[in-house]
Amino acid sequence: MSRKIGITEHGDAAFDHRWIKWVSEKNPAIIISKNPKKIYEIISELNVPYNIIVHCTITGNGGTALEPNAPSAKESLEYLYKFVELLGPQRVVLRIDPIMPISNYMYNSINVWKEAKANLKENMCRVRISFYDNYPHTQKRIEEKGFQLKYTSFNLPLDIRKRIWREFEMPALCAEEGLPSTPCISELDCQILGVEPGKPAGYQRTTCHCLDNKFELLNSRAQCAHKCLFCYFQKDHKGAKGLF
């Protein structure tokens, strides 16, 4: 039987620390966070060998009205580079999630990717992008802050997503309708973590091809303290108890 790979999708690992015990027990994990600095500090304090892949979520919009409490791109990129030095480029993912259909904010995301490429060069880490999903509650949040969405369908038009994907040189995509999906727990991730690959889970979105090795380490089901307008959780982070 294949071993489980822990992942921190249902929250942010910078705020919800329930993943630390799993990692400290030498279990394989994919740690996802908008605050690479905080994750780097936690990992640096562990006194046991660990087996992780880190997704640094950097859209370029930290500190803006879209992501009011997220760190700046400058700080997050600094720690992306530190993680590449610590873990190697295969164990680090620049996760640009999501790309917003708002011109200035979309260009911020492109600039993050370009800056990472220019700095890391031959040590460029893996890249993963996704596009904004327009849930009714996220559209309401965004419009209440004065933003106008040009497209109000759930997915951006396919031709636009294809064009932006190509501009990013066709990186891994997360569950995008009409485009090739690369699961966040893939055979490559299993290989890197030394875990026997599982089978397609089959219980998630039809466009998500994650393997059944996937084991959620968080379960807050609420917005984290970054308070991003596009967060698919509706519940406010203050309602999530016992996380810190």
Steps between C-alpha positions, in 0.01 A plus 500: 500500500633845412577744779293812546641842413379776728394830344385838636225611262220575748661805656845655507786316665637831634198534730379144552787297644337159515734384224815532714442176694455307173821640353692458827413129491683482164182454296504635141316828451423782260488827692309786332512855631482865402758571770823320399695693764295353784521147358877538455535606864295202622688251283835642610412430863416133448764278649411188303541402133197600295365399161311788342415693188416867557256698285570873542179674393602836356259684271674837521192649664592463866418814697246623243124517542478152345735340756508756781693300760726293275874583490646705219634328190850626586503327839339181373741469206794543738382191690416311183868534412601389851283189464660418164841524666382285794299232318602519134284619208298178461366525856388863461201621300426862412123486527324794332151431622278655383569726205234770512316631190582858600773649281742658750469207739551247222820677394621489861481121474690492172770720652541263797568213261743707290689616808529145636636378164751783483627435852503120510617443141616137465365428851147606408247316710181342374209733416128444548219741410125515524234750400237672711180300552202732519286375787198720588644586843843591358345717229302680768810560714699627203228734374439637849863615497442693180643256246315429177535153351488499121400133498246364748484139381649247744804440276677760293443444127719216380679704233611753761621231740692333216665827400610579857618140554719526189636835619618317813667240274238235574567410865305246706130587529266427787163355396432733207204408281611447139871501581741222604485454877807412705397377846661657806577143609633341184724206414792746491421618853479138616838432341658805666354406840591133462140379513335236284250680271135445574207491260286794383285594797177541302313680778603858423418737217502327163790723391707406808719197441664476842600151608336331796822538699364842592431557869374840618689624805281805567127527539416857595244552219525876549684795353847530648627828642636609161137588415537467122185613321505200264517237776249222431427459871206715607544482876713771661835389643397620849253214512773237467590384851807336645740556213789691647 
